[in-house]
Structure formats: C-alpha cells, structure tokens
Amino acid sequence: MSGESDCTRTSPSAGSPSDNELLPDRPKYVCTLSPDLVTKAREELQEKPEWRLRDVQALRDMVCKDYPSLGTCLDDAFLLRFLRARKFDYDRALQLLVNYHTCRRTWPEVFSNLKPSAIKSVLESGFVTVLPHRDPQGRHVVCIRPDRWTPSNYPITENIRAIYLTLEKLIQSEETQVNGIVILADYKGVSLSKASHFGPFVAKKVIGILQDGFPIRIKAVNIINEPRIFKGIFAIIKPFLKEKIANRFFLHGCDLNSLHQNIPPVILPEEYGGTAGKLDISAWNELLLASEEDFLHDFSELVLPCDSSPHDLLVSGDADEKQCDDSLRGMKPQLYYCY
C-alpha cells in the first residue's frame, strides 16, 4: 500500500481495456487464487473473475470522485481487499476504505510509528502469534494470550498494535481475503487488574476497527480457559458487537473437547490438546519482523479529506470518549462482582 494518492492522475473509465497502458506505474493484478477458491469467492463473495477489474475500477472512480484527498493506494490488489470484505458492494467497500484510514488518523497511540520492530517486545512475549497450519476451511488461526502481557511493562495499546500488524500481514494473502481467519483467545490467568485496562473506550475502538475498519473476515472467535472475570469483559464488549459477529463467539471454558469441535487437534499445539507439537512463536515473529521494509512503505502518512462529514467517521471523538468513560464507571462494579 502506498500513501500517495493516484486521484491526481488520469483515471480511465470503468471497463477500459487500456487501463494498464494509461497507468504504467500501477502494478498489474495477477490472481493467485486456486480454481477452488475462485469458485468459493464467486459463491460467497459475489466475485466474478470476468468482472473483477471492472469492479475494482468502479471503486477506484468512486474514491477519486468522493474522496480525492484520501491519500490511499489505488492498486487493483489493494482495493480488492475491500471489495471482497464487503461482497463486492461498492458503497460498503468505499465506506470500509474510508473507515480504514479514519481509524489510523484518530488513534495515534496505536498507529504512530507502526512497524514490527516497534512491537518486538510484544511479539517476544507471545501475546499474539499465528499457528503454522491452517484449519480445514483454509483459515489461519490467530492465537492471543493475554496472560503473557505484564501491564507494568507497556500499555495495552502495544498489544493492539501487534494484533493490527499481524492482521495486516495476513490480509496480504488472497487466500485469507477469501477464507477469513479464526481467533483463538486463551484467557488463562487474566486477573481483574488486567481486565480493567480493557474498558469500553478501548473496546469500542478495537471492535470498530475489526468490524468496520479493516478488510478481513473474522469467521470465529474461540475463547478458552476464560475465568469468571470474563463475564465482565464480555459485558463490556457485547454492546459494540454486531449480531453476526456476536454469534461467532464460542466460550469453551476448560473443555478442550469443545474447542476441538471448532478447531481440529491436528493443527493445535500440545498446550490446547493438539498434536502439532509445542506452541512455537518464533516462526511467525521472524516472518513479521522480516516484513519491516514492506510496512515502512505501506504505512506512509495518510490524510483524510477535510470535508468528511461526521457520519463518515468511525470514531466521533470527545463525545464518545466521555460516554465510554461513563460506561466504564458503570461496568466496574460488575467486574468486581464477576471476579
């Protein structure tokens, strides 16, 4: 992704056969999907290979017309992420793209200096990693372990930065764009003190990004080893979840057999009753850290158009912060009760 806007260049009309000739500096898209995934994308995402570039051009034209100062990348492969995430609905894909940039602009604690080397300590802690094998549906499994975080070492926003970079790396794959991902969150050892860092304000921002500000399909969230305190955590999260996403949460407690109904043991590490050996975080850490230069190029500074209307913005600022602070005060008694 490039921070330089292409809207100042001549944009050919949708369906023009000479797109690549008029814009020689834009990488030509080459589909890397297998025949089976092409079929899956057609059936689940309404993606028609014969119309793919026409659809991309239509979204590109909408960006240049409605948000000429967005400063976004307009490459075919990049825009396809947003079309696939919204099943080729142009309007929804455009809003997702605007939200993607709005999130980055309105949360500097997360998005400033965002690169793998800056969150190396989080990666080394094992807070977030990706299992080496995909599940039977071709989905990567993102493993999150909050017990690996020591709040006195760094703020919760560093964990969010690590998760965001992990998702950015995963979504580069067209296979992941079509199949989506699965999350495995191990809440073993999560205490009240840790839970208190994840108040409604942070929860709303994180969920806002995952639901409305990032082009990835989250197909399931598996919670394992959740303590009683998780009832309070989930009470904070649930008001911000869309019904479709809320229905994809599965709470397994300490029941590994229940977990194995969703994620087969053959791809799980021994720590979760699997047969894939000990959980190894080094391979994913090395892959992400080796992508430093790519991220430095991709995460160049982005600017939203100054005429964006309030309903276009995912985060509405001080009013939401005050509302969430009020909600947090109301939630604290519930957290203590659950604990």
N, C-alpha and C positions, 0 to 999 in steps of 0.2 A: 504494500500500500504506500502511496506517496502522498505527502501533504500538499503537493502542488495541484491546483485546480486546473482541469482541462477545459473549463467552460469558456475560457477566453479564446480557445481555438475554434476553428470552423467545425461545426458538428453536422455530419451528414444526416439526411433524413432516414427514418427507420426503414430497414429493408434494403438500403442501398448496397449494391454489390461491390462498391469501391471503397468501403469503409477503411480497410487496412491501407489502401493506397493513399487516401487523403490524410491519414494519421499514422505515418510510418513508425513513429516513436512509441505507439501503443502496442504492447505485446499481443501477438495473435493468440487467441484462445485455442487450446487443443484439449479436447475432452479426454480425461483419464479414467472415466467410469467403465466398468466391465459391462458386457451386454445385460447381465442380470440386474445391475444397478441402474442402467439406463431404463430398463423396464420398471423397476421399483420407483424411480423418480417420476416416470410418466404416470404410474398408477396412484402414488401417494402425494406427489408434489405438483401434479399437473404440468410437468416439464415435458415439452415436446421438442425433441432434438432438431426437427426441421424448422422450428420457430424460435429456438433458443437465442440466437444472435439478434433476431428482431426484437425479442422481449428485452434483452439487455439494452439495445439501442433506445427503446421506448423509455426505460427507466433513466438512462443517461440524459435523454432530452428533457425529461421532467425535472431532473436535478438542475440542469443548466437554465431552464426556464424559471423554476420556482425558487431555487436556492443557488444563484450564481456565485455567491461568495462562500459557499460551504467549505471549499478547500479540500474536497475529498478526492480520492483516487477514482477514476472512471474506467479503469481497465475492465475488460469483459469478465475475467475470473473473479475479480473483487466484487463487482456488482451482482454476479451470480449467487454469491453467498446470501445476499439479502433477498433475492427473488426466491431462492429455494426455502429460506426460513419462513417465508410468508406465502408459500404455494403459488408463486407467480402472480399474486395480486399486486399490481403496480402501485396502487395508493398505499397499501400496507407496507410494501417493501420500501417505498420512499420514506414513510414515517419512521420505520425502523432505522434507516440510514441516518436520518436527522437525529433520532434519539441516541444513536451510537456516538455521534460527535458531541451531542449535548452532554451526555454523561461524562465524557472526558473533560469537557470545559468546566463543569460545575463541581468537580470533586478533585481539586488539585492535590490533596493529601494522597490520593491514590494514583493519579495519572501524571504527576510531575516526575521527571527523570525515571520513567518506567522502562526498565530494561532488566534482563536476567541477572546481571552482576549485582544490581542494586538489591535484589531479594535473595542473594545467595545463602544467607544465614537461615532464611525460612525454608529454602529447599533442603539444606543440610539437616534441618531439624526433622524432616519427614512429615511436616504438616500436610503437604499435598504432593501427590505423585500420581502417575498413571500406570496401571497394571500392564505388563508386557503383552498380554494376549487379549484380543477382542472377544466379546461374547458371541453366541451362535447367530445373533442378528447383525453381526459385524460392527458392534458398537464398542468404542473404548470405554473403559471403566476408570473414572477419576476417583481416587481414594483420598479422603480428607480425614485427618486425625487431630482434632482439637487438643487432645491431651499432650501433644508434642509442643504446644505453644506455652511459653512462660511469659506472662504479661509484663513482667518487670524488664524483660529483655528488649521488647519493641512493641509498638501499638498494634491493635487489631487490624489497622489499615494495611500493614505489611503483609498480613495473611491474605487480604483481599487482593492485593497487587499480585501475589504469587498465583492465586487462583485465576485471575484475569489473564496473566501471561500464559498460563497453562492452556486455557481455552483458546487464546489467540493462536497458539502453536497447533492445537488440534484441528481448528477450523480451516487451516490451510489445506487440509486433505479433502478432496471432493467426496471421498467415501464417507467421511464423517459428516459432511454437509447433508448427505442423503440419509445416512443411517442414524445420525444423532449420537448422543452419549448417555451413559448411565453413571450416576453418582453413588458412591459407597461412603457413608459418613459414619465413622466409629467414635461414639461419644463416651467411651470408657474413661472414667476418671474426671469427667467435666464437673467442676465444682461451681458453687454459687458465685464465687468471685470471678470466675471466667465468664459465666453466663451474663453477669451484669455488664460486661463490655459490649454485648450484642443487644443494645437497646433498639426501640422502634425506629429511631432516626437512621441508624446504620442498616437495620433490617430492610427498611423501605428502599434505601439506595441500592443495596445489593440485589434485592429481588427485582427492583425496577430495571437494573441492568440485565439480569438473567432473563426476565420475561419480555421486556420491551426495548432493550438497548443493546442486544448482542445477537448476531445471526447464527445461533446454534439451537439445535433441537434437543431438549432435555427429556428423555423418554422415561426415566425412572430415577427416584431418589430413595435409596435403601439406607435406613438408619439402623445401626447395630449397637448393642450394649448401651442403649440410652438409659440414664439414671432417672430418678423421679423428677429431677430438676428440668428434664427435657419437656415436661408438660408445660412448664412456664415459658421455655424458649419457643415452643411451637405455638403457644398462645400469642406470642409477640409476632411471629412470622405469618400465621394463617390469615389475618385480616388483609394482608397485602398480596396473597396468592390468588390467582385466577382459579376457578373451579377445576379446570382441566389439569392444571399443574398440581393442585392440592390432591387430586385423585391419584396422582402418580407417586405420592409419598407412601412408603411401606415401612412400618415400625416393627422390627423383628425382636427387640429385646435381646436376650442372650440365646435365642433359639437359632442355632446355625442351620438346622434343617429347614427352617422357614426362609432364611437367607438363600439357601441353595435352591429353593423353588424359583427364585428370580435370577440368581447368578450361579451358574454351574460350578461345582467344586474343581473341575479340571482347569479353570482359569484363575481360581482363587489361591492366594498364598496359604501356607500352613496356619498362619495366625487366625484365619477365618474358616478353618476346617477344610481347606482346599488341598490339592495335590500338585500345585505348581511351585513347590519349594518355598523357602523363606522369602518374605517380602523384601525386595531389593529396590531401593530408591535411586541407586547410583546411575543406572542406565538412563532414566528419564532426566535426572539432573544434568547429566553430561549432554544430552540432546538439547535441552533448553538453553544451557549456558553456551553451547556451540552456536546458537542462533543469535548471538549478541548483535552482530553487524546487521542482520536482517531486521531486527527490531529497531535499531537506531535509524534505519532507513524508513521503516514503516510508521514509526511513531513521531514523525516530524510534527511540529506545532500546527494545530488545526484551529480554524476560526469559523464560528457560525455567522450567518448573515445577521446584520444588525436589525433587520426588520422582522425577525422571527416573532410571531405572535405568542402570547403566553401559553395557549393550548398546545403549541408545538413542543414545548419544553417538558422534558420528563420530570425534572426537578424544579420546583417552583420557589425555592429559596427560603427566606427567613420565616415565612408563614408556616411552611411545612415543618421547619426545624422546631418552631415553638410548639406546634401541635404534637410532634413526636416527643418532645421533652415532657409535655403534659401527660402523654400516654405512658411514658416510661415511669413517671411517678405513680401512675395508677397500677402499673404492672409489678412493681417491686414487691408489694405485699403478696402477690400471687407467687412470685418466685420463691420468696421465703417459705410460703406455705408448702409448695411442692418439695422444697429441699428438706 
